[in-house]
Amino acid sequence: MKKTLLLIAAIVLAVGLAACGSKTNNSGTTGGSTSTNTQNGGGDSTAGGGSAADSGTKLSGSILAAGSTALQPLAEQVSKEFMAEPDYSGITVQVQGGGSGTGLTQVAGGQVQIGNSDIFAEEKFKDADADQAKALVDHTVAVVAMATVVNKDVTVDNLTKQQLVDIFTGKVTNWKDVGGPDEKITLVNRPSSSGTRATYEKFALGTKSEDIPGSIQEDASGTVKKLVSETKGAIGYLALSYLDDSVKTVKYEGVDPTEDNVITGKYPVWAYEHMYTKGEPAPEVKAFLDYMMSDKIQNGDVVQLGYIPVTKMQVKRDAAGSVSK
Amino acid sequence: MEVSGRSSFKPHIVEEWVGKVYTILCVFVLVVTIAAMVYFVASRGLSTFITNGVSLAGLLSGLKWDPDGDPALFGALPFIFGSFATSLLAAAIAAPLGCCAAVFMTQILPGVGKKFMQPVIELLAGIPSVVFGFVGLSIVVPVLRAVFPGQGIGIAAGAIVLSIMILPTITTIAADALASLPFGLREGSFALGATRWQTIWRIVIPTALPSLLTGVVLGMSRAFGEALAVQMVIGNAPHIPRSLFESASTLTSVITLDMGNTIMGSAHNNALWSLALILLLMTFVFVFVVRMLERRSVR
């Protein structure tokens, strides 16, 4: 008797929940959940007080930034310095990781004020989601370059684009075919959804790489470096900030992956680090982004953490990948 | 508690009611949480089939995983294979170790077992999985690479790391089961002239077998759901490996690698939720198996 009662209660509950769930789901997909509204409202009210801010009133509010783990160390360090500035002591900035996809989804949904991403929103929001990218405003804050790295026992110094394509699509599986020792090649790749991999495929290979059997996929740069340095015949790619003596850097088409070569546009394998906002940023968010672009940060923290200042770049690139001076 | 007014509300009656309401509230919250999670995973996971038009058979039996390709392919069989292979192998390694440790702790040297071994084994359960992953990457993988052909990473490395992680579960449950056996059972066996080993092998273990198996199944279910440690040592290539020492993937490793990089609601993201749904259903199966075993042990 009691058991049936319990069962009925559980069923009623489940049905009720399903109804609630679908409701929240809908509002989530339209991107207009209540939290968004309050946040937008908050942004507007501070926007109204924006003129007051110019006349001496202190900015206040809280900023939540989430997304790309590649940008996370920089964003975290800058946010600490930003909050330590007397002018901005009323603003709290929180930085979270979660990956570029998370950052873009959450900023488009209004859950965070800044969405960090390794790649252009247009590249992630495809097909049915393409409209969501239009609402986002791009702020490029730094540049990250990636170098091809190999295990130290590989004697190859230089690889051409075609050789890299052959290696990363599994056409060439032994180092002797590209002028190295007689040794099996082990690919250490990023997962197919990774922004770093997308950048490397687009600008170093010009084509998609294959997840060939026996290849390794890791998402953390530290793990990639460890595996490349320990596995004989391994090849992978790392951001310049992660390079050290444990792995060997390979030239790309005869060009060394150095900061200077990236700035002048000679070395093509690099990407912007983006901080996306939904629409034009609220004053406190704008203050943070301006601070990020200030000489103090661009020539200080950015360089110190191994990124390249976006202000120094002599070439520009758009979402389609075409480069201009 | 002070109650004013009517005399029928005596303190102990009020206490009774407060306790009752509080308990029911807790149960309610628990049920709501579980139902909400099941609903969320199911709604996301099923939309792969409903919205994105992926066939269930294609997902379960497809060999090629290429969600960003054109056309996108969602073959999850390599991951399902990887999950089962690692957790079965882990259970095969950990079950004898755990059960023997339990026998030692309860039947052979209960004093040392209770004072020394049990706390040490329980300590294993408290170590974060990222530590297991790092130890696996720094010790297990290089050793396997040196001894066996291949890169060292793969199902073997994953299973070894997992077997150590599930050891406390199996040992603790097995030790509890063995310790709770009726007192007269062993005495009776000894009285008939059986040696200690005969008693353990013929009487103690068969009697406690359903409970021992419960421990193994619970351990397997933990191994099946473990993500981080496995992801670090298994290599994550979306293929069925040709040897135990070649890069492979599990359901959990794919989810943790890709979830943060994909846009919520995209086909790729939904496919990951489908994998999560498979994991959830497998957990139900494990719970069901444990229930069956418990029912057998009661009789």
Interface residues (C-beta under 8 A of the other chain):
Chain A: A10 L13 A14 L17 A18 G21 S22 N25 T29 T69 G97 G98 G99 S100 G101 T102 L104 T105 G109 K124 F125 K126 D129 T186 P191 S192 S193 S194 G195 K208 D211 I212 P213 G214 S215 I216 Q217 E218 D219 T223 K226 L227 E230 T231
Chain B: V31 V32 A35 A36 Y39 F40 S43 W65 D66 P67 D68 G69 L137 V141 P142 R145 Q151 G152 I153 M232 G235 N236 A237 P238 H239 P241 R242 E246 S247 S249 V254 L257 D258 M259 G260 N261 T262 I263 M264 G265 S266 H268 N269
